[in-house]
Amino acid sequence: MAETLFAAQPIYDSRQRIVAHELLYRHDNGITALEVGDSLATSEVLFNLCTGIVEHVEHFKKPVFINVATDFLMSGSFLPLNPKDVMIELVERIQPTPDVVAAIESWVREGFQFALDDFAFEPEWEPLVRLASVIKVDISLISIDEVRVHFEKLRHLPVQWLAERVEDEQTYNEYRELGFDLFQGFYLARPIIIEGTRVPSAASQLTFVIEHLFAEEPDLYDLVGALSTDPLLVVNLLRIANSPYYAARRRIESLKEVVMMLGLEPLRKWVLLIISLQSTTPVKAKLVLTRAYMCSELMQLNTADQRLSGPAFLVGLLSGIDTLLGVKTKDFVNKLNITDAVRDAVLHNKGGLGELLASVEAFEYALTMKQPIDPDNPLFGIYQQCHFLVDEMLSAAGFE
């Protein structure tokens, strides 16, 4: 059943071409953004934008305008979007204190652009005017004569002017003739409800980590940055690195040290194990992780190219994503930035990776149904080895 993810209202230029969409908080139960609070509303819209599964994606082929709460601005985090694809709206409820201005300057240095929403031409907002790319004027709250005075005073600035709440053709023409660049309102288009399937937060986290861990050439600093977004994950990795399982000669105190000490392949497996256990029960995690390890080990037996061990592990893990996270495998896998070989193996058992997965799943079925299994079957030995390894890792990570 489709759920409401958010609403999108088009923004037009002076030739009535759609140039962007403003994303608005909407919820199936009718709760408003003011009721849930700016911070939660911002987070939910962002999360649904980045992870929600929708049938029609034309709304995201243009930049999006989105409100960001003060605490998010001050957090030191940045949006999980390409800066060129987003315009951050600063609502009138934000107080432009020196700390807020400094935070926005930091965002601008990262390439993000800002729109002053419902701009009321108050003197205290002057420090933000020089940082803005768009000035939005709610024309229902101010006369065009007053707007003309402010517009003439500030028209030297390198900003675009947006008339918000344009309700009729006459108003649209008046502001276009005045020199405004952008227009938004019921005269042009009402907000459109965007529906789709909400993905659990664990699925979003796993998507983010997979795409960094399994990049063709992972960058150390990008990887550390990606993992650092999850404090609990960092704590667990530090605990593992300092456990008797590795017997480190000195205490490991930074995530960068953990990554360098473990190496890429072990790191991939530890991270996916931790996230799996945070997302589901140990029993389900053991089942899927054992399958992933079996795929990896079987690949190492079948080929001299050890680089295929990682993709084989990923195939085994993704094949059980429905068990781990309770989401449809097809929907989740199709949103990942992974190779066609991995995707085809998981969804259609195609290629060498697909055949390998099919053999492991057939073995699991035989084991579950208590069918006779030849002790000389190499998969039997691999299963025992991997089952024991997963148990050991769970113990080392403190998830017994």
Legacy VTK file of the C-alpha trace (Angstrom):
# vtk DataFile Version 3.0
C-alpha trace
ASCII
DATASET POLYDATA
POINTS 400 float
0.000 0.000 0.000
1.397 3.410 -1.014
2.247 5.891 1.743
2.589 9.663 1.648
6.280 10.572 1.492
6.016 14.358 1.041
4.466 16.933 -1.282
6.234 18.697 -4.154
5.192 22.100 -5.495
6.754 23.258 -8.783
8.684 26.505 -9.056
8.542 28.263 -12.436
10.642 30.807 -14.281
9.293 33.864 -16.123
8.496 31.699 -19.169
6.454 29.298 -17.005
8.995 26.484 -17.266
9.496 24.267 -14.209
12.983 24.886 -12.842
12.719 23.315 -9.376
10.347 21.787 -6.812
9.819 22.758 -3.199
9.446 19.726 -0.955
6.829 20.035 1.764
6.213 17.897 4.841
3.094 15.757 4.584
1.909 12.778 6.614
-0.913 10.289 6.121
-2.394 11.097 9.536
-2.609 14.833 8.804
0.069 15.988 11.273
1.683 19.245 10.156
5.339 20.298 10.172
4.609 22.804 12.945
3.137 20.044 15.106
6.074 17.659 14.737
8.689 20.441 14.879
11.119 21.778 12.290
13.892 19.305 13.060
11.791 16.152 12.780
9.926 17.445 9.709
13.231 18.226 7.974
14.669 14.821 8.830
11.590 12.939 7.644
11.359 14.776 4.317
15.084 14.247 3.693
14.887 10.588 4.638
11.885 9.925 2.426
13.452 11.856 -0.455
16.681 9.868 -0.309
15.285 6.432 0.508
11.605 6.313 -0.416
10.737 4.054 -3.316
8.477 5.795 -5.843
7.245 4.840 -9.262
7.672 8.275 -10.830
10.917 10.162 -10.359
10.412 13.139 -12.658
10.185 15.381 -9.581
13.820 14.744 -8.823
15.216 15.650 -12.245
15.167 19.298 -11.152
16.740 20.876 -8.063
14.691 20.732 -4.860
14.022 23.491 -2.339
13.886 22.136 1.194
13.632 23.670 4.677
16.420 22.822 7.104
16.021 23.293 10.851
18.439 25.394 12.922
19.862 22.443 14.857
20.653 20.643 11.600
22.409 23.742 10.267
24.475 23.926 13.450
25.228 20.197 13.674
28.233 20.202 11.348
26.498 17.593 9.152
25.628 18.223 5.527
22.736 17.048 3.398
23.171 13.664 1.686
22.584 15.378 -1.653
24.784 16.893 -4.307
24.908 20.641 -3.510
23.952 21.500 -7.095
20.699 19.557 -6.686
19.362 21.371 -3.614
18.412 24.875 -2.471
18.234 25.166 1.318
15.445 27.389 2.572
16.013 29.473 5.693
12.580 30.052 7.216
11.677 33.175 9.132
11.713 31.231 12.431
15.513 30.912 12.218
17.324 33.543 14.269
20.366 34.867 12.351
22.736 34.853 15.323
26.522 35.050 14.735
26.767 31.268 15.276
24.022 30.585 12.724
25.654 32.913 10.197
29.016 31.160 10.725
27.360 27.750 10.201
25.726 28.912 6.966
29.057 30.276 5.742
30.482 26.790 6.286
27.661 25.276 4.209
28.296 27.795 1.431
31.968 26.813 1.375
30.813 23.233 0.815
28.930 24.381 -2.287
25.371 24.601 -0.907
23.054 27.454 -1.880
20.453 29.176 0.279
17.070 30.799 -0.215
15.676 33.283 2.305
12.115 32.037 2.740
9.254 34.454 3.504
11.850 37.217 3.540
10.452 40.199 5.469
13.308 42.654 4.811
14.153 42.900 8.518
17.549 44.502 9.340
18.749 41.522 11.404
18.666 39.359 8.266
21.192 41.524 6.416
24.178 39.226 7.239
22.357 36.397 5.437
21.428 38.414 2.363
25.033 38.353 1.145
25.041 34.533 1.473
21.739 33.960 -0.329
21.183 32.790 -3.885
17.396 33.289 -3.818
15.139 35.716 -1.967
11.581 34.369 -1.560
8.847 36.915 -0.885
5.439 35.842 0.425
3.482 38.366 -1.607
0.284 37.694 0.373
1.870 39.496 3.360
3.217 42.619 1.664
2.008 45.013 -1.016
3.685 45.208 -4.389
4.541 48.864 -3.731
6.475 47.885 -0.605
8.157 45.037 -2.483
9.160 47.450 -5.265
10.984 49.684 -2.764
12.985 46.782 -1.316
13.575 45.261 -4.730
15.081 48.466 -6.098
17.258 48.795 -2.994
18.630 45.234 -3.269
18.517 44.537 -7.000
22.311 44.991 -7.253
22.736 41.694 -5.381
23.559 38.542 -7.405
20.354 36.774 -6.320
17.189 35.488 -7.932
13.867 36.834 -6.677
10.983 34.387 -6.147
7.357 35.447 -5.731
5.604 32.970 -3.448
1.801 32.507 -3.207
0.994 33.729 -6.706
-2.771 33.171 -6.835
-3.832 34.737 -10.130
-2.625 35.842 -13.552
-2.654 39.548 -12.760
-0.345 39.073 -9.768
1.942 36.843 -11.807
2.233 39.474 -14.551
2.837 42.297 -12.056
5.775 40.545 -10.410
7.185 39.369 -13.717
7.138 42.955 -14.994
8.766 44.118 -11.751
11.713 41.872 -12.538
11.157 38.750 -10.434
12.840 35.611 -11.771
10.884 32.753 -10.180
7.247 32.109 -9.285
5.333 29.698 -7.087
1.664 29.457 -6.152
-1.748 27.963 -6.834
-2.113 29.976 -10.051
0.749 27.946 -11.512
0.417 24.618 -9.679
-0.730 23.190 -6.378
1.498 20.859 -4.322
1.426 17.278 -5.559
1.431 14.448 -3.033
4.305 12.051 -3.699
3.472 8.517 -2.627
5.660 5.464 -2.382
7.053 2.946 0.048
8.883 4.137 3.130
12.081 2.235 3.750
13.166 1.474 7.345
16.048 3.617 8.609
18.224 0.512 8.887
17.780 -0.032 5.161
18.901 3.507 4.444
21.964 3.049 6.628
22.828 -0.239 4.952
22.432 1.322 1.489
24.774 4.163 2.403
27.451 1.870 3.846
27.276 -0.714 1.056
27.826 1.912 -1.625
30.967 3.145 0.150
32.321 -0.239 1.228
31.863 -1.889 -2.157
32.977 0.988 -4.368
35.440 -0.142 -7.043
38.243 1.888 -5.465
37.170 2.914 -1.951
38.864 6.056 -0.682
40.130 5.755 2.902
38.916 9.183 3.993
35.542 8.861 2.251
35.079 5.468 3.909
35.976 6.763 7.352
33.610 9.695 6.824
30.756 7.384 5.802
31.232 5.054 8.763
31.534 8.003 11.142
27.889 8.937 10.538
26.854 6.048 12.807
28.288 6.504 16.345
27.137 3.068 17.483
28.883 1.458 14.523
32.104 3.325 15.352
31.986 2.223 18.993
31.492 -1.415 17.985
34.338 -1.313 15.441
36.687 0.154 18.049
35.642 -2.532 20.508
36.302 -5.254 17.943
39.698 -3.838 16.976
40.761 -3.820 20.640
39.322 -7.250 21.429
41.366 -10.446 21.982
40.088 -11.496 18.547
42.786 -9.282 17.020
45.226 -8.957 19.924
46.385 -5.526 18.794
49.851 -4.572 20.011
48.644 -1.132 21.023
45.274 0.354 21.755
43.404 1.429 18.621
41.794 4.810 19.264
40.557 6.156 15.922
38.287 4.870 13.181
40.997 5.508 10.616
43.310 3.164 12.576
40.559 0.517 12.650
40.103 0.683 8.879
43.827 0.443 8.236
44.350 -2.384 10.710
41.445 -4.566 9.592
41.838 -4.154 5.835
38.995 -3.763 3.368
37.585 -7.294 3.193
37.427 -7.928 6.977
36.067 -4.418 7.471
33.252 -5.090 4.998
32.233 -8.198 6.868
32.422 -6.643 10.338
30.406 -3.592 9.331
27.688 -5.634 7.656
27.559 -7.977 10.628
27.094 -5.086 13.072
24.415 -3.370 10.982
22.629 -6.686 10.473
22.505 -7.313 14.196
21.253 -3.806 14.881
18.454 -4.360 12.383
17.142 -7.822 13.186
17.369 -10.786 15.537
20.644 -12.714 15.978
18.999 -15.837 14.536
18.090 -14.119 11.274
21.440 -12.356 11.102
23.295 -15.679 11.535
21.294 -17.244 8.721
22.012 -14.475 6.206
25.627 -13.889 7.242
26.422 -17.591 7.053
25.030 -17.612 3.512
27.142 -14.573 2.610
30.297 -16.194 3.973
29.498 -19.416 2.133
29.209 -17.525 -1.152
32.526 -15.827 -0.477
34.345 -19.035 0.450
32.876 -20.958 -2.466
34.018 -18.242 -4.862
37.547 -18.484 -3.484
37.513 -22.229 -4.152
36.214 -21.818 -7.693
38.459 -19.040 -8.970
41.962 -17.723 -8.618
40.691 -14.134 -8.760
40.309 -13.289 -5.080
38.766 -9.926 -5.948
35.490 -11.766 -6.612
35.245 -12.805 -2.980
33.796 -9.419 -2.003
31.073 -9.351 -4.676
30.165 -12.953 -3.795
29.773 -11.987 -0.133
27.591 -9.037 -1.136
25.412 -11.271 -3.312
24.835 -13.629 -0.382
24.004 -10.751 1.945
21.628 -8.967 -0.445
19.788 -12.185 -1.239
18.648 -12.197 2.397
17.779 -8.504 2.695
14.083 -9.354 3.044
14.957 -11.476 6.087
17.283 -8.856 7.579
15.202 -5.719 7.086
11.723 -6.826 6.109
11.868 -4.985 2.751
11.325 -6.361 -0.715
14.637 -7.551 -2.142
13.898 -6.207 -5.629
12.998 -2.721 -4.375
16.080 -2.488 -2.156
18.585 -3.889 -4.640
17.356 -1.738 -7.524
18.105 1.398 -5.495
21.741 0.408 -4.889
24.646 1.658 -6.964
26.083 -1.829 -7.588
27.341 -3.716 -10.624
24.896 -5.397 -12.996
26.596 -8.732 -12.242
25.729 -8.473 -8.546
22.205 -7.195 -9.216
21.445 -9.919 -11.784
22.816 -12.598 -9.479
20.614 -11.540 -6.559
17.422 -10.926 -8.514
17.657 -13.537 -11.270
20.418 -16.037 -10.319
22.208 -14.997 -13.522
25.896 -15.366 -14.291
28.588 -17.081 -12.289
27.632 -15.243 -9.109
23.991 -16.205 -9.607
24.831 -19.875 -10.098
26.967 -19.792 -6.975
24.126 -18.243 -4.953
21.659 -20.804 -6.289
23.888 -23.686 -5.172
24.217 -22.247 -1.656
20.466 -21.650 -1.377
19.775 -25.206 -2.593
22.121 -26.509 0.111
20.340 -24.393 2.753
16.986 -25.777 1.622
18.219 -29.357 1.851
19.602 -28.671 5.324
16.370 -27.040 6.503
14.223 -29.851 5.100
16.589 -32.409 6.713
17.285 -34.052 3.387
20.247 -36.463 3.241
23.508 -34.584 2.537
26.664 -36.298 1.353
29.388 -35.608 3.972
31.873 -35.356 1.095
29.891 -32.499 -0.441
32.306 -29.524 -0.273
29.414 -27.257 0.683
28.934 -29.226 3.899
32.444 -28.414 5.071
32.124 -24.792 3.962
28.839 -24.482 5.832
30.334 -25.800 9.067
33.342 -23.511 8.720
31.226 -20.419 8.012
28.676 -21.174 10.704
31.472 -21.441 13.259
33.124 -18.258 11.958
29.909 -16.236 12.269
29.415 -17.510 15.826
32.971 -16.443 16.681
32.463 -13.000 15.175
29.216 -12.515 17.049
30.997 -13.388 20.273
33.892 -11.028 19.551
31.469 -8.214 18.763
29.561 -8.841 21.995
26.382 -10.071 20.283
26.160 -13.546 21.759
LINES 1 401
400 0 1 2 3 4 5 6 7 8 9 10 11 12 13 14 15 16 17 18 19 20 21 22 23 24 25 26 27 28 29 30 31 32 33 34 35 36 37 38 39 40 41 42 43 44 45 46 47 48 49 50 51 52 53 54 55 56 57 58 59 60 61 62 63 64 65 66 67 68 69 70 71 72 73 74 75 76 77 78 79 80 81 82 83 84 85 86 87 88 89 90 91 92 93 94 95 96 97 98 99 100 101 102 103 104 105 106 107 108 109 110 111 112 113 114 115 116 117 118 119 120 121 122 123 124 125 126 127 128 129 130 131 132 133 134 135 136 137 138 139 140 141 142 143 144 145 146 147 148 149 150 151 152 153 154 155 156 157 158 159 160 161 162 163 164 165 166 167 168 169 170 171 172 173 174 175 176 177 178 179 180 181 182 183 184 185 186 187 188 189 190 191 192 193 194 195 196 197 198 199 200 201 202 203 204 205 206 207 208 209 210 211 212 213 214 215 216 217 218 219 220 221 222 223 224 225 226 227 228 229 230 231 232 233 234 235 236 237 238 239 240 241 242 243 244 245 246 247 248 249 250 251 252 253 254 255 256 257 258 259 260 261 262 263 264 265 266 267 268 269 270 271 272 273 274 275 276 277 278 279 280 281 282 283 284 285 286 287 288 289 290 291 292 293 294 295 296 297 298 299 300 301 302 303 304 305 306 307 308 309 310 311 312 313 314 315 316 317 318 319 320 321 322 323 324 325 326 327 328 329 330 331 332 333 334 335 336 337 338 339 340 341 342 343 344 345 346 347 348 349 350 351 352 353 354 355 356 357 358 359 360 361 362 363 364 365 366 367 368 369 370 371 372 373 374 375 376 377 378 379 380 381 382 383 384 385 386 387 388 389 390 391 392 393 394 395 396 397 398 399
